[in-house]
């Protein structure tokens, strides 16, 4: 992998937010610069929108974008430093906007997505739910930062009972479970669930979901090790996962493009011409992740 070429691609193509994230990880940039750029995607109601998820340009607050904001703050260790943003997110989530009260889940897709350029999977079909993506991580966030209540604790318990019964969760849903696990552990919430058992279960699900065929990496839309291991996560490093990580690292140089960036492996399947712009933004984000992944042991 050509890290210098990757860096040039990011600098030339990334949005200010991802550029700040790149500077934080690789050039001594500050958390505050990332927080400042992230805050520009937050609405007055405390939720996030404005295309934070680059393939959904909805300006309105939505659960997925709000979850993405939590992920960004968590990855740089800024959740306890970004009081204004965090308090806003708590206010938004407490409002239960885009929340299915009967099923006690936040929506994956909301109705107003169709009013803006978007990929086809953001169109609300049926109830707009997608398992526990992003409900399990949003509920964990509320437990850790919004004050412990039995309501959100029951949601998290239900989510892990579901995970225990279902072996074929998607990669994106599993990321939410991993974030939930890490938030609970880092904030000392050890009496809600058996975290050791959760670690074992999540390890099993990781081995199940990561594609075993390295020839598909960067070519087909499949879960790959770098989707989960931009941070080392040593507690999940089984021998099988180590082998998959080594396999992806072995093909990074082959799937890196001539311009230094890594590409997406999907289309929007909607007619919006903004796809090419969104693609470049996604490519910059993916390239940062590949650089972080490559640097992990």
Buried (B, 14 or more C-beta within 10 A) or exposed (E): BEBEBBBBBBBEBBBEBBBBBBBBBBEEBEBEBBBBBBBEBBBEBBBBBBBBBBBBBBEBBBBBBBBBBBBBBBBBEBBEEBEEBBEBBBBBBBEEBBBBEEEBBBBBBBEBBEEBBBBEBBBBEEEBBBBBBBBBBBBBBBBBBBEEEEEBBEBBBBBBEBBEEEEEBEBBBBBBBBBBBBBBBEBEBEEBBEBEEBBEBBBBBBBEBBBEEBEBBBEEEBBBBBBBBBEBBEBBBEEEBEEBBEBBBEBBEEBBBEBBBBBBBEEBEBEBEBBEBBBBBBBBBBBBBBBBBBEBE
